[in-house]
Amino acid sequence: MEATTIAAPEVQTNLNVVWTLIAGILVFTMQAGFALVETGFTRAKNAANIMMKNLMDFAAGSLAFYVIGAALMFGVTKAAGWFGWGGLGMPSLATGEGVWDWTFLFFQTMFCATAATIVSGAVAERIEFKSYLIYSVLISAFVYPVSGHWMWGGLAGEGSKGWLELMGFHDFAGSTVVHSVGGWIALAGAIALGPRLGKYRPDGKANPIPGHNLVIGTLGVFLLWIGWFGFNPGSYTAGIGSIGRVAMTTNLAACAGTIAALVTAWIIMGKPDLTMALNGSLAGLVAITAPCDLVTANASIVIGLVAGVLVVLSVFSLDKLHIDDPVGAVSVHCVNGVWGTLAVGLFAAPKALSYGNEMVGLFYGGGVNFLGVQLLGVAVTAAWAFGMGLAIFFALKALGILRVDPKTELKGLDVTEHGEDAYASFQFFSNT
């Protein structure tokens, strides 16, 4: 039988497609991780509601991103790079049978879904389900894609580059593009909704409202950690040797974040707190997401250590401000999304060390210009995402559909919003 050969370029294309699809599937597992973390960190009476939210923000958000969001994010740049346009259903991207176009669109859909689901934890246990659906669609169709175009539009080609990209802004896998956007909107949602009933005493001190199942919360963090090995290395969208290095910087930062959060919480609280350590893991992962391709392994540890301290201090600070975030979404994704993006401007290593690009971090003698571009990206994204988040949530509040009534909140959203109990079968067997 005569052997057939495949040209080297075709082999590489196929490898890139396979790797990027696998990475996208890994990112999809993060949906399960978010669902388990949020459910475990909140009360049993809202478990079904939280699972439903995490299911529907992916389903509705994916459709919204396909119909309009992808066109705004990856279409031909308009208005000097402030948004793109490629037609409804993005025909200019996903045309014919080009294997890469469809793979790219699939991979980017997973990232959009991540940004949308971040918000869920901060508004948990008190938001009306229909309001959640409305803002999930708006985030996926409009808010995330517009700011995404500024920083990532060029991934679809030179003609799609956004204005921040053209200035040299760097966010490899989404500390700002994905996590800060979700985190700023989460902060807006928590402010608009107000705290859960009974969260704060008349004297201003916070009442702990512990999660009902730290086992599934911990499992959720491990699933997110696994998914991040698609999130960060997958962002090369190529089966090249550098994916191994990015996987390593990602893991080191997560481990450092875990330890730093554990120690910080232990000092403040007097006990080694599991939930703080878990959020430290996620904080390290969020922080390394922007600089993972440009920093050394040692720098990734420093970035993770800082993230672990920041997440604990942020949780306590938000409580003092009476901003109720049941799972720490703002502290993990917003605060450390900002830190990770600025860390690029501090730690980006030069080409002489086989890292980096023309923009070198401050600690390697790169000066303040690159850090300034990163700071600008953080600032405009904060203004956009937080501003749009406030507009959406306060509009829903004005319509009277944002927050459930007190009786519904006290009874739990499972029975009142969905007519079902996540743990009904367990209760049945325990009573027989």
C-alpha positions, 0 to 999 in steps of 0.5 A, a space after each residue: 500500500 502506497 504511503 501518503 504524505 501530508 505537507 508540513 503546513 497542513 500538519 501544523 494547521 490540523 495540530 493548531 485546530 485540534 489543540 485549540 478545540 481541546 483548549 476550548 473544551 477545557 475552558 467550557 469545564 470552567 462553567 461547571 467549576 463556577 457553578 459548583 463554587 457558587 453553589 457550595 459557597 451559598 445556601 442550600 435553599 438557592 442551589 437549584 437557582 444557581 445551577 439554573 443561572 450558570 446553565 442559562 448564562 452559557 446557553 443564552 450568552 453563547 447565542 447572543 455572542 454568535 448572533 451579534 457579539 462576535 461581529 462587534 468584537 472581531 469584525 473589521 474595526 470601525 470608529 478608529 478601533 472602538 468597535 468592529 462589525 462583521 455582520 449578524 452571525 459574523 459571516 465575515 469570520 465564519 465563512 465556507 468550510 475554513 476549519 480555523 474560522 469555526 475553531 476560533 469562533 468556538 474558542 472565543 465563545 467559551 471566553 465570552 461565557 466565562 465573563 458572563 458567568 463571573 457576575 453570577 456569584 456576586 448577585 447570588 441569592 437575591 436576584 430575580 431569574 428573569 433579570 439575570 437572563 436579561 443582563 447575561 444576554 446584554 453582557 454577551 451581545 454588547 458589553 464584553 464584545 465592545 471592550 474586547 475589540 479594543 484589546 483583542 480585535 486583532 486576533 481576527 486579523 490586522 484589519 480588526 485591531 482595536 485602539 488599545 492593541 495599536 498602543 501596545 496593550 497586552 493581555 494574553 489570555 484575559 485578566 482584563 478582557 475577561 475577568 476584570 470586565 466580569 468583575 466590574 459588572 459583578 461589583 455594579 450588580 452587588 451595589 445595585 442589589 444591596 446586601 442579602 437580608 441579615 448580612 449586616 447588623 445594626 452596628 454595621 458588623 457583618 454576619 457570616 452566612 456560610 456556604 452549605 457545602 464546601 466539598 462541592 465548592 472545593 471541587 469547583 475550584 479544582 475544575 476551574 484550575 483544570 480549565 485554566 490550562 485551556 484558558 492560558 496555554 490555549 490562548 496561543 491557539 497553536 500547538 507549539 512548545 510555549 504552551 508548556 511554559 505558560 502551563 507552568 507559570 499558570 500553575 505556579 501562580 495559582 499555588 503561590 496565591 493559595 499559600 499567600 491567601 491561607 497565611 494572610 487569612 490565618 493571621 487575620 482570622 486566627 484560623 486557616 480558612 478553607 474558603 479564603 485559600 480556595 479564593 487565593 487559588 483563583 486569585 493567582 490564576 486570574 492574576 497570571 492570565 494576562 502576563 503568563 506568556 511574558 513572565 519568568 517562572 519566578 515572576 509568576 510566583 511573585 504575581 501569585 503571592 501578591 494576588 493571594 494577599 490582595 484577595 483576602 484584604 479585598 474580601 474584608 474591605 468590601 464587607 466593611 463597605 457593606 458590599 455583599 459578594 457571597 462568593 468573592 467574585 469581585 475580589 477574585 476577578 476584578 481586583 486581581 484582574 487589575 493586578 495581573 494586567 499591571 503585572 505585565 507592565 512590571 514583569 514582562 521579560 525581554 527577548 534576551 531571556 527568550 520572553 517578551 516582545 518589544 515592550 519590556 516590564 519596568 523591573 527589566 528596565 523597560 521604563 514607565 511607558 508600557 506600564 502606562 499603557 497597561 494602566 490606561 487599559 485597566 482604567 478605560 475598561 473599568 469605566 466601560 464595564 462598571 458604567 455599563 453594569 450600573 446602567 443595566 442593573 439600575 435600569 432593571 431596578 427601575 423596572 421593579 424586576 431586579 431583586 426578589 421580595 423579602 419573603 421570597 429571599 427568606 424562603 429561598 429561590 429554588 422553590 419560589 423561582 423554579 418550583 423545585 428543591 435541589 435537595 428534595 430527594 435527600 430530604 425524602 430519604 432522610 425522613 423515611 
